[in-house]
Structures are given as C-alpha cells and as structure tokens.
Amino acid sequence: MKITKIFPVLAAAGVLALLIAAVPAGPALAANSISLDPEQGQIGDRIDIDSTGWPPSYPWVDVYFTSEEASPNDRLDDDIRVYHKVGDSIETDSDGSLSSSFEVPARLADGDDDEDVVGGTYYVCVTLQNSKQIKAVAEFTITAGQITISPKSGKVGTEVDIDGEDFAAEEGITIYYDGDELDGDYIAGGDDETDNSGEFTATIIIPPGTAGKHTILVTDESISNAEAEFTVDPSLEVSPTHALPGDAAEVSGTGFDSDENVTITIDGEEIATEETDSEGSFTTTFTVPELDEGVYDIEADDGSNTVELEFTVDSGTAPLSIDSIKPAVPAPLLPADGGKAAARAKFDWGDVTDQSLPVTYSLQVASDAAFNTIVIEVSGLTASEYTLPEGSSLPKTSEGSPYYWRVRATDAAANVGDWSAAKSFHVGGFSLPGAGGSWLIHLWWGLGTTGVAFLGFRLGKRRGYYY
C-alpha cells in the first residue's frame, strides 16, 4: 500500500479518538441498596424501608416479603415461589431513592405456595414495577411467638399450663422464669419442641419467689420468643392442722417479701417471728397457747402481705388422744389346731373386751402358713364366731396339706389388734358311719343281707336245674 493511502486512514482514526476523548463520561449506575428500620419485629408491625440506586427513567418499584433465601437477579415464581407483595407501585424520586413502609404480613399468599409467617429470618425484595426480577434484598427477622398461661396467679408450687403458637416450626423450646432457665424439677410435662405449625403445650411448676409479678419467657432455637406475667400470691401452711395446748407445731410460708420479718399470731396473740429468705419463704415452730377447744385463725404478716389459715385447738378429752391402745388378741377355739372341720366350716374364738366399744373381728383362712394365698377373708364381724354361708364350702384336704386360720379385733377408735396365732385344720374325706362301736352293727347287718341274697340265688338256681 502506498503511504499516501495510509495517511488519510491514520488521520481519520486520530480525529475519532480526539472526539471520543472530548465527550464527558457519564456517571456510573449505582448498585441498589435497601435499609430497614427496625430490622426485626413481629407480625403486624410497620417497618420503614429506604432504598437507593433506582433509574429515574423508570421511577416505580414493588416490594415483596418471602421466607426463601433470596439474592439479586433471582426471579419470582422461578427461584422464589413463596412470597407476599407488601408494597405496590412505590414511586422513587429524581435521585433514584425511595422512602416507604410496609406491614409485616401474617401469611405469604401471593406465590405458587402459601404458608403462615412464623419466627425466623425473612427477606424483603424490591423489583421494578411489574417485574419478576429481584434487584435488591434485605434480611428481616420475625420475633414471633405468642403464649397464654393458665392460671395467671397462684402460690409457689402452682402448676401452670403454657400454650404457644407462631413460633418457628419443629424447634426446641426453652422456658425461663425471671430470666433463669427452668430445669427438670420445675417442668411438669408437655412438649420440649414445637410442632410443624410452630405450636406447643407445656406445664411448669412455679418456683420459690416473692409476692408479685414474675415473667415467664419462652424461646425457640431461632429468635422467636414470647412473655407472660404470673402473679405469686403469698401462702401459709401449718402442721399439724390441730393440736392440744402446749403441743409444738410448724408453720411455713412462701411468696412473702424477701428478707422481711414475719409476725405469726393466733387469736391475736403473737406466737412466733421469723425472717423470710431472699425468695420470700420461711419456716418456724410455735407452741400452741392455752386456748379453749375450737377453730382459730393463724395469721402471718410481713408488713405488706397478710395471710390467714384455720387451726384447730383440741380438747384434753378428745377420744382419739386418749385411746390409742390396740385391742387384745382373740383366742382361736374351733376348729382345734390340727383338727378336722366340715366343708361348711364353723369358726369360733374368744370374746375381746375393750374400752372403745363395739369391737369387730376379721377372719382369714389360707392354704399356707404364711397366709400368702387367702381363700376366705371376712371383716366387720360383730359376733365371735363365723360359719361359711349356705352354698359355700372348702374343698377337701388331707392332714398333710391343711388349711390355716387366724382372727383379730378392731375397736371403735379404729385401733387394729394383732392377728392371733395361726391354727391348722383339714376338711375330712371318707369316714365310717356312726360313732363308737355302732359301725360294727351296720357292718354285720350288711354282711347278713348280702349272705341271704346269695343263698336265695343258689337255691333258686338248683331248683331250676332239677325241674
């Protein structure tokens, strides 16, 4: 090629380069960004959204809420199938920025699949208006979870049922009381994780604590949590619930104020003072004052809380306080030890006298000396004898495998006596009729009758022969 031809080409290229250099460079397109305020909340909360980097030439965007992990350039219905539109045709300003708000939905119902919103991580996605392509994404955390408790108040030791919903599905739950995790001693039963709908039921036992409101908190393994308040009522217990003047008794309380002196009175008379511990509990003893027999109020007062409880002062003539002596042991009479009894056996024993009348008796018959196998047992017998009723009988036994029987008494004060010594007997089998030597007469009579019959038979046979 001639140089004269190359020069015009080079000159044109140089001019083009100068023209390109002379054109000012336009600003680079900024990346889309989203900020949320707050970045976590519950269903129904209103969330502020700010975003930048949108083209002024197309100033409208849509906002979506999804439980599926989303990234820019993902497409709705292709990559993200569960979502809900929370912002429609939001206008951006001339700088490509937008400021708006949306309400956290309770259900994602605009995609191919529907689901309830529960606790966990969700994603806020922004697209151009009517576009399926996601341009910007921000994470949002649902601090879901709701609990109801029953009852809402009671004393320390009360069992409280907890029903939870809107938690993350199939996650372990932890229950706290005033910030402390409850261990197995205070978990009475129920679920230890949510079901596939984010629900659970559990029962807890209220631990020691002061009077007033306390917080029950339930969390799952993500960030869902819910609280409820339980009110502790002060309570009082006394043991025993009745006693004689001069006796010692114990009184204890829970749910009072911490580190406070509690004054205990009965019938207005102070009987003890005790300081509560840090959890509002106390225990002390007192001597029952000299009061007439009757029912009195024991009162405990820590200055802020007052609890009353009924207490019975017994009389010195109370029957149960006098007669605590067991009745005597009955003496077995029939059947005699080692003797024989009829199938409808009759049992007889000596009468028992006691200061608390009337006396009743209990009878046992067994097939072994240890009375492990009882064949007859009756109680509440008012007479000192007993015969098996009509239609009842004991199976026959040999002397080597006897029955055993024993009896005991119970008095009117409910004092139960000891069992008598066991006596053995057997139910007889075959025995010769009659008594004494009369059985010989019957024997000879039977033999004679048999002989006469045999002789008549022989004579008859002989006559027939000669005939």
C-alpha positions as CSV (number, residue, x, y, z in Angstrom):
1,M,0.0,0.0,0.0
2,K,1.3,3.4,-0.8
3,I,2.0,5.8,2.1
4,T,-0.3,8.3,0.5
5,K,-3.2,5.9,1.1
6,I,-2.2,5.0,4.8
7,F,-2.0,8.7,5.9
8,P,-5.8,9.5,5.4
9,V,-6.7,6.4,7.5
10,L,-4.4,7.3,10.3
11,A,-5.7,10.9,10.2
12,A,-9.3,9.8,10.5
13,A,-8.5,7.5,13.4
14,G,-6.8,10.3,15.3
15,V,-9.7,12.6,14.8
16,L,-12.1,9.9,16.1
17,A,-10.0,9.4,19.1
18,L,-10.0,13.1,19.8
19,L,-13.8,13.3,19.5
20,I,-14.3,10.4,21.9
21,A,-11.9,11.9,24.5
22,A,-13.8,15.2,24.2
23,V,-17.2,13.6,25.2
24,P,-17.6,13.8,29.0
25,A,-18.0,10.4,30.8
26,G,-21.5,9.8,32.3
27,P,-21.9,8.8,35.9
28,A,-21.7,5.0,36.7
29,L,-25.0,3.3,37.6
30,A,-25.1,2.9,41.4
31,A,-26.0,-0.5,42.9
32,N,-29.4,-0.9,44.5
33,S,-29.4,-0.9,48.3
34,I,-32.1,-1.4,51.0
35,S,-32.2,-0.4,54.7
36,L,-35.0,-1.4,57.1
37,D,-36.0,0.2,60.4
38,P,-36.3,-1.8,62.5
39,E,-34.6,-4.9,61.2
40,Q,-36.7,-7.2,63.3
41,G,-40.2,-7.2,64.6
42,Q,-43.4,-9.2,64.9
43,I,-46.4,-9.9,62.7
44,G,-48.4,-6.7,62.1
45,D,-45.5,-4.3,62.8
46,R,-45.0,-1.4,60.4
47,I,-41.5,-1.3,59.0
48,D,-39.8,1.7,57.3
49,I,-37.9,0.9,54.1
50,D,-35.4,3.2,52.3
51,S,-33.7,2.3,49.0
52,T,-31.3,3.9,46.5
53,G,-29.9,3.2,43.1
54,W,-33.1,3.2,41.0
55,P,-33.2,4.6,37.5
56,P,-35.0,8.0,37.2
57,S,-36.4,6.8,33.8
58,Y,-38.5,4.1,35.5
59,P,-39.5,5.5,38.9
60,W,-41.8,2.8,40.3
61,V,-40.9,-0.3,42.3
62,D,-42.7,-3.2,44.0
63,V,-41.8,-4.7,47.4
64,Y,-42.1,-8.4,48.3
65,F,-41.8,-10.4,51.6
66,T,-40.5,-14.0,51.4
67,S,-39.3,-16.8,53.7
68,E,-37.0,-18.2,51.0
69,E,-33.4,-17.0,50.9
70,A,-33.3,-14.5,48.0
71,S,-30.5,-12.8,46.1
72,P,-30.4,-10.0,43.5
73,N,-31.3,-11.4,40.0
74,D,-33.4,-14.2,41.4
75,R,-36.8,-14.3,39.8
76,L,-40.2,-14.6,41.5
77,D,-42.1,-17.8,40.6
78,D,-38.9,-19.4,39.2
79,D,-36.4,-19.1,42.1
80,I,-38.7,-17.7,44.8
81,R,-42.1,-19.5,45.0
82,V,-43.3,-18.4,48.4
83,Y,-43.9,-14.7,48.8
84,H,-46.3,-11.8,49.5
85,K,-46.4,-8.4,47.9
86,V,-46.2,-5.7,50.7
87,G,-45.6,-2.7,48.5
88,D,-47.2,-1.9,45.1
89,S,-46.0,0.8,42.6
90,I,-43.9,2.8,45.1
91,E,-42.5,5.9,43.4
92,T,-38.9,6.8,43.6
93,D,-37.6,10.4,43.5
94,S,-35.4,12.1,40.9
95,D,-32.3,10.8,42.7
96,G,-33.4,7.2,42.3
97,S,-34.3,6.9,46.0
98,L,-37.4,5.8,47.8
99,S,-38.8,6.0,51.4
100,S,-41.9,4.0,52.3
101,S,-43.2,1.5,54.8
102,F,-45.0,-1.9,54.9
103,E,-46.8,-4.1,57.4
104,V,-45.3,-7.5,58.3
105,P,-47.8,-10.0,56.9
106,A,-49.2,-12.9,58.8
107,R,-49.3,-15.2,55.7
108,L,-47.4,-15.4,52.4
109,A,-50.2,-16.0,49.9
110,D,-49.2,-14.4,46.6
111,G,-46.7,-17.0,45.3
112,D,-47.2,-20.6,44.0
113,D,-47.2,-21.9,47.6
114,D,-48.8,-20.4,50.7
115,E,-47.5,-20.6,54.3
116,D,-48.0,-18.8,57.6
117,V,-45.4,-16.4,58.8
118,V,-43.6,-17.6,62.0
119,G,-40.5,-16.7,63.8
120,G,-37.2,-16.7,61.9
121,T,-35.3,-15.0,59.1
122,Y,-37.3,-13.5,56.2
123,Y,-36.3,-11.4,53.1
124,V,-37.5,-8.1,51.8
125,C,-37.1,-8.0,48.0
126,V,-37.6,-5.0,45.6
127,T,-38.3,-5.2,41.9
128,L,-39.1,-2.7,39.2
129,Q,-42.8,-2.3,38.8
130,N,-44.5,-5.4,37.3
131,S,-41.1,-7.1,37.0
132,K,-40.3,-10.6,38.4
133,Q,-36.5,-10.0,38.6
134,I,-35.3,-9.1,42.1
135,K,-33.0,-6.1,42.1
136,A,-32.3,-5.6,45.9
137,V,-32.6,-7.7,49.0
138,A,-32.5,-7.1,52.8
139,E,-32.9,-9.5,55.7
140,F,-35.7,-9.1,58.3
141,T,-36.2,-11.2,61.5
142,I,-39.6,-12.1,62.8
143,T,-39.5,-12.2,66.5
144,A,-42.7,-14.2,66.6
145,G,-44.3,-16.3,69.2
146,Q,-47.3,-15.9,71.5
147,I,-48.0,-17.7,74.7
148,T,-51.1,-17.9,77.0
149,I,-50.8,-19.3,80.6
150,S,-53.4,-20.7,82.9
151,P,-53.8,-19.9,85.7
152,K,-52.2,-16.4,85.8
153,S,-51.8,-16.2,89.5
154,G,-51.3,-18.6,92.5
155,K,-49.0,-19.7,95.2
156,V,-45.5,-21.1,94.9
157,G,-45.7,-24.7,93.6
158,T,-48.7,-24.0,91.4
159,E,-48.8,-25.9,88.1
160,V,-49.2,-23.5,85.1
161,D,-50.1,-24.7,81.6
162,I,-48.5,-22.8,78.7
163,D,-49.9,-22.8,75.2
164,G,-47.6,-21.4,72.5
165,E,-48.2,-20.5,68.8
166,D,-46.5,-18.7,66.0
167,F,-43.0,-20.0,66.9
168,A,-40.6,-21.5,64.4
169,A,-41.6,-24.9,63.3
170,E,-40.0,-28.1,64.8
171,E,-37.6,-26.3,67.0
172,G,-36.6,-26.9,70.6
173,I,-38.1,-24.6,73.2
174,T,-36.6,-23.2,76.4
175,I,-38.6,-21.8,79.3
176,Y,-37.3,-19.1,81.6
177,Y,-38.7,-17.8,84.9
178,D,-37.4,-14.3,85.8
179,G,-34.5,-14.8,83.4
180,D,-33.4,-18.2,84.8
181,E,-33.9,-21.3,82.7
182,L,-36.2,-23.8,84.4
183,D,-34.7,-27.2,85.0
184,G,-36.4,-30.6,85.2
185,D,-37.6,-30.0,88.8
186,Y,-39.9,-27.3,87.6
187,I,-41.0,-28.8,84.2
188,A,-44.1,-30.9,84.9
189,G,-44.7,-32.2,81.4
190,G,-45.6,-31.3,77.8
191,D,-43.6,-30.6,74.7
192,D,-39.9,-29.8,74.5
193,E,-40.2,-28.6,70.9
194,T,-42.7,-27.0,68.6
195,D,-44.7,-29.0,66.0
196,N,-44.7,-28.3,62.3
197,S,-47.1,-25.4,62.8
198,G,-44.9,-23.7,65.4
199,E,-47.2,-24.7,68.3
200,F,-46.5,-26.4,71.7
201,T,-48.0,-27.0,75.1
202,A,-46.1,-27.4,78.4
203,T,-46.7,-27.4,82.1
204,I,-44.4,-25.8,84.6
205,I,-44.2,-25.6,88.4
206,I,-43.9,-22.1,89.9
207,P,-40.5,-22.0,91.7
208,P,-40.0,-20.2,95.1
209,G,-40.3,-16.4,94.7
210,T,-41.5,-13.3,96.3
211,A,-45.1,-11.9,96.1
212,G,-46.0,-10.1,93.0
213,K,-45.5,-10.3,89.2
214,H,-42.9,-12.6,87.6
215,T,-42.0,-13.2,84.0
216,I,-42.4,-16.4,82.1
217,L,-40.3,-16.4,78.8
218,V,-40.3,-19.0,76.1
219,T,-37.8,-19.0,73.2
220,D,-37.2,-21.4,70.3
221,E,-33.9,-22.1,68.7
222,S,-34.0,-19.2,66.3
223,I,-35.1,-15.8,67.7
224,S,-38.8,-16.3,68.4
225,N,-39.8,-15.5,72.0
226,A,-42.9,-14.6,74.0
227,E,-43.5,-13.5,77.5
228,A,-46.4,-13.7,80.0
229,E,-46.7,-12.5,83.6
230,F,-47.6,-14.7,86.6
231,T,-48.5,-13.2,89.9
232,V,-47.3,-15.0,93.0
233,D,-49.7,-14.9,96.0
234,P,-48.3,-15.4,99.5
235,S,-49.4,-18.7,101.1
236,L,-49.3,-20.3,104.6
237,E,-49.2,-23.9,105.8
238,V,-49.3,-25.4,109.3
239,S,-48.5,-28.9,110.5
240,P,-50.3,-30.5,112.2
241,T,-53.6,-28.7,111.4
242,H,-54.9,-29.4,115.0
243,A,-53.1,-29.9,118.3
244,L,-53.5,-29.7,122.1
245,P,-52.5,-26.6,124.1
246,G,-48.8,-26.9,124.8
247,D,-48.1,-29.0,121.8
248,A,-45.5,-27.9,119.2
249,A,-46.5,-27.1,115.6
250,E,-44.7,-25.9,112.5
251,V,-45.7,-23.0,110.3
252,S,-44.2,-22.2,106.9
253,G,-44.9,-19.6,104.3
254,T,-44.0,-18.8,100.6
255,G,-44.5,-15.8,98.4
256,F,-43.9,-13.2,101.0
257,D,-41.5,-10.2,100.6
258,S,-37.8,-11.1,100.7
259,D,-35.7,-10.6,103.9
260,E,-38.6,-9.3,105.9
261,N,-39.7,-10.2,109.5
262,V,-43.0,-12.1,109.5
263,T,-45.1,-12.0,112.7
264,I,-47.3,-15.0,113.3
265,T,-50.3,-14.7,115.6
266,I,-53.2,-16.9,116.7
267,D,-56.4,-15.4,118.1
268,G,-54.5,-12.1,118.1
269,E,-51.7,-13.4,120.3
270,E,-48.1,-13.4,118.9
271,I,-46.7,-16.9,118.9
272,A,-43.6,-16.5,116.6
273,T,-41.5,-14.2,114.5
274,E,-39.3,-15.3,111.6
275,E,-37.4,-13.6,108.8
276,T,-38.0,-14.6,105.2
277,D,-35.2,-15.6,102.9
278,S,-34.3,-13.9,99.6
279,E,-37.2,-15.8,97.9
280,G,-39.8,-14.8,100.4
281,S,-40.0,-18.1,102.2
282,F,-39.8,-19.0,105.9
283,T,-40.4,-21.9,108.3
284,T,-40.6,-21.8,112.1
285,T,-42.2,-23.6,115.1
286,F,-44.5,-22.4,117.8
287,T,-46.2,-23.7,121.0
288,V,-50.0,-23.9,120.9
289,P,-51.2,-21.5,123.5
290,E,-53.7,-22.3,126.3
291,L,-56.9,-21.8,124.4
292,D,-60.4,-23.4,124.6
293,E,-61.2,-26.1,122.2
294,G,-62.2,-24.6,118.8
295,V,-61.1,-23.3,115.4
296,Y,-58.8,-20.2,115.4
297,D,-57.1,-18.1,112.7
298,I,-53.3,-18.3,112.4
299,E,-52.2,-15.0,110.7
300,A,-48.8,-14.3,109.1
301,D,-47.9,-10.6,108.3
302,D,-44.7,-9.2,106.8
303,G,-45.9,-5.6,106.7
304,S,-47.0,-5.8,103.1
305,N,-48.7,-9.2,102.9
306,T,-51.1,-10.9,105.3
307,V,-52.3,-14.5,105.1
308,E,-54.7,-16.3,107.4
309,L,-55.1,-20.0,107.9
310,E,-57.5,-22.0,110.1
311,F,-56.1,-24.0,113.0
312,T,-57.9,-26.3,115.5
313,V,-57.1,-26.4,119.2
314,D,-58.2,-29.8,120.5
315,S,-59.6,-30.6,123.9
316,G,-57.9,-32.8,126.5
317,T,-60.9,-35.1,126.4
318,A,-60.7,-35.9,122.7
319,P,-61.3,-39.7,122.3
320,L,-58.5,-40.1,119.7
321,S,-56.0,-38.5,122.1
322,I,-56.8,-41.0,124.9
323,D,-57.5,-44.3,123.2
324,S,-54.6,-45.3,121.0
325,I,-54.2,-48.8,122.6
326,K,-54.8,-51.8,120.4
327,P,-57.4,-54.3,121.5
328,A,-56.4,-57.7,122.8
329,V,-55.7,-60.7,120.6
330,P,-58.7,-63.2,120.3
331,A,-58.1,-66.8,121.3
332,P,-59.0,-69.3,118.5
333,L,-61.2,-72.1,119.7
334,L,-62.7,-74.1,116.7
335,P,-61.6,-75.7,114.6
336,A,-59.0,-77.0,117.0
337,D,-55.4,-76.9,116.0
338,G,-54.7,-79.9,113.7
339,G,-58.4,-80.9,113.8
340,K,-61.0,-81.7,111.2
341,A,-63.8,-79.5,110.0
342,A,-66.8,-79.9,107.8
343,A,-66.8,-78.4,104.3
344,R,-69.1,-75.6,105.6
345,A,-66.6,-75.0,108.4
346,K,-67.6,-73.2,111.6
347,F,-65.0,-70.9,113.3
348,D,-65.2,-69.8,116.9
349,W,-63.0,-67.7,119.1
350,G,-63.0,-66.0,122.5
351,D,-64.6,-62.6,123.0
352,V,-62.5,-59.5,123.3
353,T,-63.4,-56.6,125.6
354,D,-62.1,-53.1,125.0
355,Q,-62.7,-49.6,126.4
356,S,-63.7,-48.4,122.9
357,L,-66.8,-50.5,122.1
358,P,-68.1,-52.1,120.0
359,V,-65.4,-54.5,118.9
360,T,-65.5,-56.1,115.5
361,Y,-63.5,-59.1,114.1
362,S,-61.6,-60.0,111.0
363,L,-61.1,-63.7,109.9
364,Q,-58.7,-65.1,107.4
365,V,-58.3,-68.6,106.1
366,A,-55.3,-69.5,103.9
367,S,-53.9,-72.5,102.2
368,D,-50.4,-71.8,103.5
369,A,-49.0,-71.0,106.9
370,A,-47.6,-67.6,105.7
371,F,-51.1,-66.6,104.5
372,N,-49.8,-65.7,101.1
373,T,-52.8,-67.4,99.5
374,I,-56.0,-66.3,101.2
375,V,-59.1,-68.5,100.5
376,I,-61.5,-66.8,102.9
377,E,-61.4,-63.2,104.3
378,V,-64.2,-61.5,106.1
379,S,-64.2,-58.4,108.3
380,G,-66.6,-56.3,110.4
381,L,-67.9,-59.4,112.2
382,T,-69.8,-58.4,115.4
383,A,-70.0,-61.9,116.8
384,S,-67.0,-64.0,117.9
385,E,-68.0,-66.9,115.5
386,Y,-68.5,-67.4,111.8
387,T,-69.9,-70.2,109.7
388,L,-69.5,-70.4,106.0
389,P,-72.8,-69.3,104.3
390,E,-75.1,-71.7,102.6
391,G,-73.7,-72.7,99.2
392,S,-70.1,-72.1,100.2
393,S,-67.7,-74.8,101.2
394,L,-64.0,-75.6,101.4
395,P,-62.5,-78.3,99.2
396,K,-61.4,-81.4,101.0
397,T,-57.8,-81.6,102.1
398,S,-55.6,-84.1,103.7
399,E,-53.9,-83.8,107.1
400,G,-50.6,-83.3,105.3
401,S,-52.0,-80.2,103.4
402,P,-54.1,-78.4,105.9
403,Y,-55.8,-75.0,105.9
404,Y,-54.7,-72.3,108.4
405,W,-56.9,-69.7,110.1
406,R,-56.5,-66.7,112.3
407,V,-58.5,-63.8,113.7
408,R,-58.0,-60.2,115.0
409,A,-60.1,-57.5,116.7
410,T,-60.7,-53.8,115.9
411,D,-62.1,-51.3,118.4
412,A,-64.4,-48.3,117.9
413,A,-61.4,-45.9,118.0
414,A,-60.1,-47.7,114.8
415,N,-57.3,-49.3,116.7
416,V,-56.5,-52.6,115.0
417,G,-55.2,-55.5,117.1
418,D,-52.7,-58.2,116.2
419,W,-53.5,-61.4,114.5
420,S,-53.9,-64.5,116.6
421,A,-51.6,-67.4,116.2
422,A,-52.5,-69.4,113.1
423,K,-54.3,-72.7,113.7
424,S,-54.4,-75.6,111.2
425,F,-57.2,-77.9,110.2
426,H,-58.3,-80.1,107.4
427,V,-61.6,-80.9,105.7
428,G,-62.2,-84.6,106.1
429,G,-62.8,-87.2,103.4
430,F,-64.4,-90.7,103.8
431,S,-65.3,-91.8,107.4
432,L,-67.2,-94.9,108.7
433,P,-70.8,-94.1,109.8
434,G,-71.9,-93.9,113.3
435,A,-70.0,-93.3,116.5
436,G,-68.3,-95.6,118.9
437,G,-68.9,-99.4,118.1
438,S,-72.1,-98.9,116.2
439,W,-70.3,-99.2,112.9
440,L,-69.9,-103.0,113.7
441,I,-73.7,-103.5,113.8
442,H,-74.0,-101.8,110.4
443,L,-71.2,-104.0,109.1
444,W,-72.7,-107.3,110.3
445,W,-76.2,-106.2,109.0
446,G,-74.8,-105.5,105.6
447,L,-72.9,-108.8,105.5
448,G,-76.0,-110.8,106.6
449,T,-78.2,-109.2,104.0
450,T,-75.7,-110.0,101.3
451,G,-75.5,-113.6,102.5
452,V,-79.2,-114.2,102.5
453,A,-79.4,-112.8,99.0
454,F,-76.6,-115.0,97.8
455,L,-78.2,-118.2,99.4
456,G,-81.6,-117.4,97.8
457,F,-79.9,-117.1,94.4
458,R,-78.2,-120.5,94.7
459,L,-81.3,-122.3,95.8
460,G,-83.3,-120.9,93.0
461,K,-80.7,-122.0,90.6
462,R,-80.7,-125.5,91.9
463,R,-84.5,-125.9,91.8
464,G,-84.4,-124.8,88.2
465,Y,-81.8,-127.4,87.5
466,Y,-83.9,-130.3,88.8
467,Y,-87.1,-129.0,87.4
